[in-house]
């Protein structure tokens, strides 16, 4: 049997070795044990009275949704007090697909407000604390999602990834985070941040488990105009590869903290000793320097556009005012946090008459150069391996005091969003009892190859049958 915890549990349920009711209560105990990490915004009541196990491997899987995924009849806040009492009249496509698989939703996860941050500390529903060390961040914006998976409170969780929001937190928590090719998972019903960068993905403990979930959710959706078709059997076709050629960026290790650098280089050494080839590729680091700025410009402009209707008048909380302008100002000033306000101000500034051509259009041109760059790094190799972060999870204190700064090792994850590439983070070791991961990318729609490479590396670095 492939290294799949989900499939193993499903088979044990079918054989009667474990009981669904007892299993559910064990999950509830784990959820209760991490209550102080603020990982959940809305618990979902589960009624197992009429539950029937089906042949779908996700049947009886307990899972959580990031709370920017619309769920009919269940509160969806986007981690904003403006939507504190919002109950959608419809469901996101991804939720409908998971419900049809007979998976069991237990909770809606906390996140940075409207997914606009990378720490998990920007939510009015509480700062999300790392379940492994409460003095550290879980990362963001899919902070609650990774915490629930890492703690064993769910079998898998759904997150969104605009720059690194699934894959970097996965590194911090020692789990697997998968971002599919752009358009393979429908964004219909998911609160957006930046539509040209947004991806919906999966967090689980094993590569194979991510593949099982991806088989269910990677479906063409006519309700999403960016939806793409791809024939796939990710889990069934999952295999360990021989003689892989994996590209790395020459010199990227210098952007990693010293002890984490040892983990990264040790992982490369193990991959080489397993019979695979590491190909060092030179690149223009001055171009890589632009990644963060280009991301901020494009994402904040798109975010401003997406949330222009959030005035509190059509829907949402409303604190009142004397006229349209004062009502809008009062509601946004009350319910948008400092991070959201900052990003919207930047979005407005760079699209002003003075700056539109000079800044915004220029940023889009540089994005194209970066897309060409990452695609050139993928030429003549099976995949590109990069660090998932510059360090283990930073402390909350270092983030609040602005001591921790991102480097190329953090920013390079954004390349996968710029180009819409399949990208997956797998654990590669620990430092100071905290996990650290590496990230694999392939060309667009090569999601099967991405899974295969990640599955192979997972085995090399210590993934075991359980």
N, C-alpha and C positions, 0 to 999 in steps of 0.2 A: 504494500500500500504506500502511495506517495506520502510525503511528510505533511499530512493534513490532519490537524486537530479537529476540524469541523466534520470531516468524513468519518473519523474514528468515533466521535460522539454519536453521529447519526447511526452508525452500525451498532453501537452499544445500546441505543434506544430501541432499534428494531429487534435486537436479540433479547431484550428485556433485562439486560445487565444493569441498566440504570433506568430510573423512573423520571418522567417529565416533571411531575409535581415536586419531587425532592430536588431535582436539578434546578428548577426555577427558584426555590427557596434558598438554595446555595448561592445563586446569583444575587438574590436580594440581600443576603448577608454581606456579600462583597461590595455591593452598592452602598450599603449602610456604613461599611468600614471606611469608605473614602468620602463620606459626606462632607468632612471638613475641608476638602480640596475644592469645593464649589464647582464640580465638574458637570453637574446636571442642573438645567433650568426647570424642566417640567418632567416629573415622573409620569409614566403611562401605566395605567392599571391594566393588568393582564388577567383575562378570564380563561382558564384552561378547561372549563367544564365540558365544552364540546370540541376540544382540540383532537385532531386525528393526524397521526404521523403519515406523511406521504413519501414517495420515492425520491422527491426532490432533495438533494443533499443539504439544502438550506432549511428544510422543514425542521422546526423546533430549534433553529438557531436564534439565540437571543442577541439583539442588536440595538444600536442607538443611532439616531440621526442628529447631525449638527443642526442647531436650531435656526438655520436659514433655509431649511427644506420644508415646504408647505405640506401640512398634514390636515386633511379635512376633519373637522370636529375636534382637533387637538391644537392647543395654543402654539403659535409660531411667532417668536419675538424678534429674531435676528439679533438677540442680546441688546435690545433697545427698549427703554421704558416707553418710547412712543408707541410701540406695538405690544405693550404689556398685556393687554386684554384682547389682542387680535386672534380670532379663531377663523382660519381660512375656510371658504366655502368649497374649496377644491383641493386636490392633492397633486403634488409633484409627480411626474412620471416615474422617477426612481422609487418613490414610496409605493406607488401602485405595483411596480414590478416586484418589489421585495415582498409585499403583502401577498401577491399571487403565488410566490414561491413557498408560502406558509411559514416564512420567518416571523419571529415574534419581536415587535418593537417594545422596548422597556422604558425608553427615555429619550428626551430631546436634550442635546448636549450644549454646554456653555461655550462661548466663543468671544473673541474680540468683537465689539459692536459693529454690525454689518460686515464682519470679516476684515475690518480695516485696522490691522496691526499684526505684529508677529510675536506677541509675548503671552497672550492669554490674560493679561492684566487689565485690559481695557473693556471690561464688562460691568454694567451697573448691577448685575446679579452676583457679583463677587469676583475677586481675583482668583484665577485658576492656579492652584498650587500643584507642583509636580508630585505625583503619588509616591515617587521613590525618595524624594527629599523635599520637604515642604519649604525649604529656604530657597529653592530654585524654581525657575519658570518651567512650564510644560511646553512652551513654545506656542505659536499661534499661526493662523487664527483657530485652527482645529484642535484647540487645547483640551477641551472636555472629551473629544472623541478619542485621542491617544491615551488619555488617562484611564478611560474605561476599559480599553483593550489591554493596556499594560497591567492593570490590576486584576484582570480576569473577570470583570463584572459583566462583560459581554463577549460574544464570540467574534464579532467584528463591528466596526462602526463606519459610518459614511461621513466624509469630510469634504470640504471644498479647498481648492488650491489655485490661487491667483498668481503667487510668486514662488512660494515654497511651503504653503500652509498645511500640507499633509506631510511632506517628505522631511522637512527639518524637525518638526516635533517628533516624528517617528524615530529619528536619530537620537533625540534627547531621552526617549522612553524605552529604547531597545526593542521596537516592534517594526513591522514591515508597513511601509506606506506607498501606495500605488496611485500614480496620476496617469490616466489613460491618454491616448492620442486625442487631440482636440475634436470634440463632436461625437465621440463614441458613446458617451453617457449623456443623456438628455439633460439640459439645464432648465427645462420647462418646470415652472413651479418653485425654482430655487431663487431666493433673493440674490440679486447680482451684486458684484463689486465692480468688476471691469469685464464686460462680456467678451472682449477679444482675447482675454487672458484666463478667464475662469474655466476651471476643470472640476468635475465632480469625481471623487475617487474613493478608495477603500483603505482601511487600516485593519490589520489583523496580525496574528502572531507568526504566521508562516506565509511564504510566497504562494504555496499551493492553495491556501485559504483565500488569499486575495484573488487568485485565478478562479476559484469556485464562484465567488461573489461576482466577479467581472463577467463571467458567462451569463449570469442572470440579468445584469443591469446594462451591459453594452448592447443595446437594441436601438434600431432606427426609430426615430420619433418624428412624425410629420408636424407635431406641434412646436418643434424646435427647428428653426430655419437653418441652424448650423449643424444639424444632426447628420452623421455619416454612417454609411453601411459598411460592414466588414464581416465576412464569413469567418466564424471562429469557433473553436472548441478548446479554449485556453487550458482548462484542467486536463481534459482527456489527452491533449497533445503535449502536455508538459513533460519535458525530458531534460536530463543532464547532458550537456554538450561536451564534445571532445575538440581539442585543438582550437580553442577560441582565440581570436585576435581582438584584444581590448585596448582601446586608445586611452591614454591619460594625457593631461596637460602638463608639459614639462615646466617645473618650477612652482606648480600650484601648492605643493607641500609647504612652501615657505609661508603660505597664508594661513597655516594651521598652527594652533598652539603646540608647544614642544611635545608634551606627553601624548596628545591626540595624534600628532604627526607620526609618532612611533606606531600607533595602531594602524594608521592608514598605510604606511610603508610596509608594515608586517603583513597586512592583508594582500598587498601587491605581491610580496614575496611568496606567500602561500599559494596564490593563484599561479604564479610562474612555476613553482615546484610541482603543482598538480598537472603540468604539461601544457599550459596555455601561454600565449605570447602577449607581453605588455609592450605596446607601441607608444613611445613618447612622441608627442606632437608639439611643436613650437607654435606659439600664437602671440598676437599683439596684445600685451597686457594693458597698453594705453586704451585699447578699445574695450577691454573688459572693465576698465575703470568707469566706463559710461553706463554700465548695466543698471546700477541703482538709480541714477538720475533719470534715465530713460523710462524705467519702470514707474517711478514716482509721477512723472509727467503724464504718461499715457493712462495709468490706472486711475489717477485722481481726476483727470478730465472725464473719463468714462463713468467713474463713480458719481461725479457731480451730475452728469446727464441722467443717470439712472434714478437718482433720488431727488430730482427736481420737483416731483409731485408730492414729496413728503412734507406737507405743510400742516398736517393735523386737521385739515378741513374735509378732504374726501373720506379719510379714515384715520384711525389712530387717536391717541390722546390729544386733548385740546385744552390749553390753559386759558384761552380767550384773548380778547383784545378789542380795540375800537374799530378796526378796519382790516382789510385783507392783509396789508403789509405788516401791521402790528401783530395780528394773529400768527402769521407765518414766522415772524421774527421771534415772538415769545415761545412758540412751540419748539422751534429748532434750537433756540438758546437753552431751553429747559431740558430737552430730551437728547440732543446730540452731545456726545462727550467732546473733550478737547481734541482728541485725535481725529475724530470725524470732521470737526469744524476746520481743523488745520488742513486736512486733505481737500476739503471742498473749497477753501479759500485759495489753495494752490491751483486747483483745477480751474477756478474762475480767472485767476491771474494769468495763467499761461494761455488762456483762450480769449483774452482781451484783444481788441483791435491791434494794439501795439505788439503783442507777443505771439499771436496765433502762428504767423509764418516763421518768426524768428525762433520760437521755442517749440511749440507743439508739432508743427510740420517737420521741423528739423529732427525732433525726437523720433518721429515715425520713420524717417529716413535712416537714422542710426539703428533703429530696431531692425530694419531690413539688413543692414550690414552685419548685425549680430546673428541674425538667422542664417545668413550665408556662412558666417564663421563657424557656428556649431554644426551646420550640415557638412562643411568641409572637414571638420574634425572626425566626422562619422564616415567619411569616404574610405573605402578599402579596408574597413574593420567591421567586426560584428557589433560593437557597442562602444560607448564612451563612459568611462568610470571617473567620477569626481567625488570629492568629499561632500558629505551631507551637511556639514557645518564646520565652522572654524574651531569649535571646542565642544565639550560636553555642555549640558544645559547651564546657562549662566545663572548666577544668583539673582534673586529679585532685587537685592540691594544694588548690585552693579548696574542693573537696568534702570532703576529709578534715579541713580546718581549719574547715569550716562557714562559709566566707566567702560562698559562693554561696547565695542564697536565692531560692526560687520566688516568682513574682508572679502577678497575674491572667492574664498572657499564657501562663503555664504551666498554671495550674489550669483555665482555660476548656476545655482539651481533655477534661477529665473529664466535662463536660456531655454529651458524646456517649455516654459509658458509662452515665451516670445514665438517659438517655432512650432508649438503645438505637439511636441514630441511625447511618446510614452516614456515614463520615468518612474523608477522605483528605488526606494531606500531599504537597505537590509542592514542589520546589526553587524559590526565587525569586531567588537571588543568592548572593554570597560577600562575606565581610568577613575580612580578615587571612588570606586563602587557605583559609578554612573556610566550608562551606555554611550556608545558612539557608533555612528553608521557611515556607510558609503552608499553612493548613488549610481545607478546604471541608467543610461539613456540610449535609445535607438532612434532610427529615422521614423517619420510619421507613418502610422498604421502598422509598424513592426512590433506590435504589442506582444505577439506570441514569442518573438525572439527576445524581447525584453524580459518576459517571464522566464524563459529558458535560461538566459544568462544569470538572472537573479537566483533562480533555483539551483543552478550549478554552483554559484559562488556561496550561496547559503550552506550548501553541503560541505564545501571546502573549508569554510570558516567555522563549522561546528554545528550546523543544523542537523538534528537527529530525528529518526523515526520515533514517535511517541504513541 
